[in-house]
Amino acid sequence: MDKRKFYVNIESREISELKAGNNDEFVIYGTPNDIIELRECFEDMEHADMGTFWRSHMPFKEYHRDEDNDAFDQCFLKAYKMLYELGDENAKQHIEQLPFYEEFNKIQ
């Protein structure tokens, strides 16, 4: 399959073929299947994020013993790993500077 150019903003979880506003945090090149997988990863992040929101209202549940936080962290790392693998040279250079870059080898 042919790879197409996409603009990604990980904070807003936006993936678009059209550059608009601030959606060009990362430029990636991917197949439709790559983009589906990245969208699913963003959806998993959203789901885990909602779980962490509800956990925050339970003061008796500790952060480090929260499955939703662990799930969010895993999805977050997976999304950045995908952005690195699909990204242009600027995306790769930016991601290599992030403190969690070395954690990518632990992701399946």
C-alpha positions as CSV (number, residue, x, y, z in Angstrom):
1,M,0.0,0.0,0.0
2,D,1.1,3.5,-0.7
3,K,2.0,5.7,2.3
4,R,0.3,9.1,2.5
5,K,1.3,12.2,4.5
6,F,-0.6,13.0,7.7
7,Y,-0.4,15.7,10.3
8,V,-0.7,14.6,13.9
9,N,-1.2,16.5,17.1
10,I,-0.9,14.0,20.0
11,E,-2.3,16.4,22.6
12,S,-5.6,16.8,20.8
13,R,-5.2,13.3,19.3
14,E,-5.9,14.7,15.8
15,I,-4.8,12.9,12.6
16,S,-5.4,14.7,9.3
17,E,-4.3,14.8,5.7
18,L,-4.8,18.6,5.7
19,K,-2.6,21.0,7.6
20,A,-4.8,23.3,9.7
21,G,-4.2,25.3,12.8
22,N,-1.8,23.5,15.1
23,N,-2.3,19.9,13.9
24,D,1.2,19.6,12.5
25,E,3.1,18.8,15.7
26,F,4.3,15.6,13.9
27,V,4.4,14.8,10.2
28,I,4.1,11.1,9.5
29,Y,3.8,8.9,6.4
30,G,1.5,5.9,6.8
31,T,-0.8,3.4,5.1
32,P,-4.5,3.4,5.9
33,N,-3.8,0.4,8.2
34,D,-1.1,2.4,10.1
35,I,-3.5,5.3,10.6
36,I,-6.3,3.0,11.8
37,E,-3.8,1.5,14.4
38,L,-2.7,5.0,15.5
39,R,-6.4,6.1,15.9
40,E,-7.1,3.0,17.9
41,C,-4.1,3.8,20.1
42,F,-5.5,7.3,20.6
43,E,-8.9,5.9,21.5
44,D,-7.3,3.6,24.0
45,M,-5.5,6.6,25.5
46,E,-8.9,8.4,25.7
47,H,-10.5,5.5,27.5
48,A,-7.7,5.1,30.0
49,D,-7.6,8.9,30.5
50,M,-11.3,8.8,31.5
51,G,-10.6,6.0,33.9
52,T,-7.8,8.1,35.6
53,F,-10.3,11.0,35.9
54,W,-12.7,8.8,37.8
55,R,-9.8,7.4,40.0
56,S,-8.8,10.9,40.9
57,H,-12.1,11.2,42.8
58,M,-11.2,8.3,45.0
59,P,-8.6,9.5,47.5
60,F,-8.1,6.0,48.9
61,K,-6.8,4.6,45.6
62,E,-3.1,5.2,45.2
63,Y,-1.8,6.5,41.8
64,H,0.9,3.8,41.6
65,R,-1.7,1.1,42.1
66,D,-4.0,2.2,39.3
67,E,-4.5,0.1,36.2
68,D,-5.9,3.0,34.2
69,N,-2.7,5.0,34.8
70,D,-0.6,2.0,33.6
71,A,-2.8,1.6,30.6
72,F,-2.6,5.2,29.7
73,D,1.2,5.2,30.0
74,Q,1.4,2.1,27.8
75,C,-0.9,3.7,25.1
76,F,1.1,6.9,25.4
77,L,4.4,5.2,24.7
78,K,2.9,3.1,21.9
79,A,1.6,6.2,20.2
80,Y,5.0,7.9,20.4
81,K,6.7,4.8,19.2
82,M,4.3,4.7,16.2
83,L,4.9,8.4,15.5
84,Y,8.6,7.7,15.6
85,E,8.4,4.8,13.2
86,L,6.1,6.6,10.8
87,G,7.5,10.1,11.3
88,D,9.6,12.3,9.1
89,E,13.1,13.3,10.1
90,N,11.9,16.2,12.2
91,A,9.5,13.9,14.1
92,K,12.3,11.4,14.7
93,Q,14.7,14.0,16.0
94,H,12.2,15.5,18.3
95,I,11.1,12.2,19.8
96,E,14.7,11.0,20.3
97,Q,15.1,14.0,22.7
98,L,12.2,13.0,24.9
99,P,13.1,11.4,28.3
100,F,11.0,8.3,27.6
101,Y,12.5,7.5,24.2
102,E,14.6,4.7,25.7
103,E,11.4,3.0,26.9
104,F,10.3,2.2,23.3
105,N,12.2,-1.1,23.3
106,K,10.0,-2.4,26.1
107,I,6.8,-1.9,24.0
108,Q,5.4,-4.8,22.0
